[in-house]
Amino acid sequence: ELSSQKKFDEIKKANQAAAKKLVEDQFSSSSEEDDEDAEVKQGKILDKTFTIYTSQTDGDASELERTRQYMNEAFQSGAMTCLICIASVKRNQAVWSCCGCFCIFHLVCIQKWAKDSLFLVSSPLTDDDFGKKDYPWPCPKCRFEYKRSETPSRYYCYCGKVENPTLDPWLVPHSCGQICEREFKPSCGHKCLLLCHPGPCPPCPKMVTITCHCKKAKPVPRRCSAKEWSCRLPCGRTLLCGQHTCENSCHPGDCQPCPRVSKQWCICGRQTAERQCASPQWQCDQMCGKPLPCGNHTCEQICHAGPCGDCPRSGKRSCPCEKSKFTLPCTEDVPTCGDSCDKVLECGIHKCSQRCHRGPCEICRQEVEKQCRCGKHTKRMPCHKPYLCETKCTKIRDCQKHQCKRKCCSGNCPPCDQICGRTLGCRNHKCPSGCHRGSCNPCPETVDVKCNCGKTVIKVPCGRERTIKPPKCKQLCSKPPTCHHSTREKHYCHFGRCPPCRQSCQKALTCGHLCPVSCHDEALVKQTGSHQSAGPWEQPSEPVFIQTALPCPPCVVPVPVECLGQHEISPLPCHSANPYSCKRLCGRLLDCQNHTCMKECHHVTKLNSNADGKKVGPECSQCEEECTKSRPSGCPHRCVLPCHPGDCPSCLQMLKIKCHCKLSMLYIECLKLTRADLKEKELLISCKNQCPKELPCGHRCKEICHSGSCPLNCSQKVKLRCLCKRLKKEIQCSKIQEGQVSLECDELCKEIKRKASEIKEAEAKAAIEEEKRRQQAELEAFENRLKGRRKNKRRKDEVEIEQSSWQKYKNLIMLPMFGVAVVMVAW
């Protein structure tokens, strides 16, 4: 049960957190702070990418707008879309970029596209032709053609230096972060200075020294991308006409044709006309008409230059069938030879059976057995007529969907002429191409995705408008306020409801203050209904939030209020600004003038309006304690009166106190003792007997009972001895303590000390020799045990004589006695 309850509580908390997050996401304003952070980060990355380029152009970034647009699309979520699969291109996906339109595709999508394109192109080919020609495949967007060998197989960065570039949040997506170094287009010998970037490289920013188009002006330094310049002076070069010079201003390339007009003769020289100087040669529409060398005919060519040539009817000429040749004057026509024509007719099989004749041959009228084009039927019919049967072809065309259905088809069926009509990936349009195999081309249309106000627009591929987020608009929202305020807080354009008004309410409260809290005209309140579940199977419904106006909260403006006991003034909220108890003690001085009121802070009635505000009142407590005033020094008795104002009366009791030496008990009046000075107190407390204390020297103090420490000058006689205790003398004790007198040893004392030291040395030597003998005996005994002789062979009759006690201990007894005797003699 506990584990089930715990799980239920965890799920409940998770659901509540999810509901709260949903409400915040739905009704809160757009995350402007996150957008600002992302924009700042994006700006830093763009500045870092353009740093080297702008340093070359002194900060001029006007030529980078096209490249900046591609990079902004790379950062904007959903703006960079693969046209093949109509899906967003993410930062961690392998991509490929077209070198013609710089459009970005998924690497897998472009590989499949290239493979399908090559298959569709090569599928109609026969086995003999397959593989002999390297058919290209096109870019899905710009149709830029790539060779089969250029099909991408690996994922590279934009500049192509790094394979599989790592994902770095501080770089442009799919970039390696290195300098691009791609050659500019058109090629100028320099390389791109930007960091690895999408889109086209900007114009070359390098400075070169170059002259104008006409080579007249002096060389000047210019940007390499705009190195071609004009000095605006007349060109002056000789035109193709050879008569005039170019009057245009300095320009690139060849000069334009001469614009002047002049009279020009035609080629044959018969006519003149005003024509442009750039095209002096022209033909008129008259025949030449010059007599030919034969003298019988004239030239029939249109206006021409040079000689007219020989007469075309002169020399050997052939009959119409070209079997016989005749040499005749140019004035006579060539006759027919009378032989059969034998020219191959239009059918390409039979020959003309007529005699040699002028003009075209007749159509072939021979009957032959002809086979239809599909080869299924035969029929006898004139050779010039084609034979087509009514059988329809049942083969599937190259689209692999429709039958040919052409009458009498030869087997080489034409491409399918129907429209594909399949719905494209955008789900909005149908494929307009002819019926084909494989997947359809991406939809070429683009759709505008607008913000709520319609001022910010981005173009996305058709079909992405349903999944892409609307663009972030920097225009301010223009919706009118729905609360009591006249204007809304400034916020950006958005979809859905406006964020809740965060301005202060500022409505006038009953107390006169203005409501300081945030606007609450459109507060979200959780609806608490009395819905009862039908049973345990019914799922609990999500909480419903209602937008309603809440009343203004109580006024919380701080108002200074004094406590009941007038101890402090504290700021209290306006709605609860009433006199209060500060919980301190009252502290007012009672009538006894010694104690204060111990009640908690309370109201005090003023008996006299002119009296001090801190005076005690009838609500204060009454003093019921004894007198606690301090007594004179040395008086241990209390005041016999209750707590009272003024001084206490004099004490008349007797004190029982010990004397200075603590041996006698004295009875003294308290009043005398407290009023006496130091000398009088010394006499009153003394018992008049001898002091029983011992001095440091050990003798008794000779003074009468007194206070403090005893005097150190002891006058008693003591005996003083020398160091060896032989000499003695009586001297006063205080002099010995002070070290004024000392008794030195004489010569006899020194002699006695010398003899005593000699005795000690003799005793020490004797002890050492005794120790050596004992050790020698032990050594001999040990050596005897090590020899290992047999007891029965080396046994000797040895008689061990036991020593008496006197012999054992005589040295230990006699030596101390001898030393004592010497000391006594010396004494």
Sequence and secondary structure as in RCSB ss.txt:
>XXXX:A:sequence
ELSSQKKFDEIKKANQAAAKKLVEDQFSSSSEEDDEDAEVKQGKILDKTFTIYTSQTDGDASELERTRQYMNEAF
QSGAMTCLICIASVKRNQAVWSCCGCFCIFHLVCIQKWAKDSLFLVSSPLTDDDFGKKDYPWPCPKCRFEYKRSE
TPSRYYCYCGKVENPTLDPWLVPHSCGQICEREFKPSCGHKCLLLCHPGPCPPCPKMVTITCHCKKAKPVPRRCS
AKEWSCRLPCGRTLLCGQHTCENSCHPGDCQPCPRVSKQWCICGRQTAERQCASPQWQCDQMCGKPLPCGNHTCE
QICHAGPCGDCPRSGKRSCPCEKSKFTLPCTEDVPTCGDSCDKVLECGIHKCSQRCHRGPCEICRQEVEKQCRCG
KHTKRMPCHKPYLCETKCTKIRDCQKHQCKRKCCSGNCPPCDQICGRTLGCRNHKCPSGCHRGSCNPCPETVDVK
CNCGKTVIKVPCGRERTIKPPKCKQLCSKPPTCHHSTREKHYCHFGRCPPCRQSCQKALTCGHLCPVSCHDEALV
KQTGSHQSAGPWEQPSEPVFIQTALPCPPCVVPVPVECLGQHEISPLPCHSANPYSCKRLCGRLLDCQNHTCMKE
CHHVTKLNSNADGKKVGPECSQCEEECTKSRPSGCPHRCVLPCHPGDCPSCLQMLKIKCHCKLSMLYIECLKLTR
ADLKEKELLISCKNQCPKELPCGHRCKEICHSGSCPLNCSQKVKLRCLCKRLKKEIQCSKIQEGQVSLECDELCK
EIKRKASEIKEAEAKAAIEEEKRRQQAELEAFENRLKGRRKNKRRKDEVEIEQSSWQKYKNLIMLPMFGVAVVMV
AW
>XXXX:A:secstr
 HHHHHHHHHHHHHHHHHHHHHHHHHHS   HHHHHHHHHHHHHHHHHHHHHHHHHTTT  GGGHHHHHHHHHHH
STTTSEETTTTEE  TTS EEE TTT  EEEHHHHHHHHHHHHHHHHTTS TTTTTTS   EE TTT  EE GGG
   S B TTS SBS    TTS TT  SSB   B SS  S B  SBS SS       EEEE  SSS S  EEEEGG
G      SB   B TTSS B  SBS SSS      EEEEE SSSS EEEEETT      SSB   B TTSS B  
SBS SS   S TT SEEE TTSS EEE  TTS     SSB   B TTSSSB  SBS SS       EEEEE TTS
S EEEEETTS    S B   B TTSSSB   BT  S      SB   B TTSS B  SBS SSS      EEEEE
 SSS  EEEEETTGGGTS      SB     SSSSSS    B  SSS     SB   B TTS B  SB  TTEEE
E       SSTTS      EEEE         EEEEE TTSS EEEEEGGG S    SSB   B TTSS B  SB
S     SSTTS TTS  TTS     B      TT     SSBS SS       EEEEE TTSSSEEEEEHHHHHH
  HHHHHHHH  SSB   B TTS B  SBS SS   S    EEEEE TTS  EEEEEHHHHHHT       HHHH
HHHHHHHHHHHHHHHHHHHHHHHHHHHHHHHHHHHHH   TTTS          HHHHHHHHHHHHHHHHHHHHH
H 
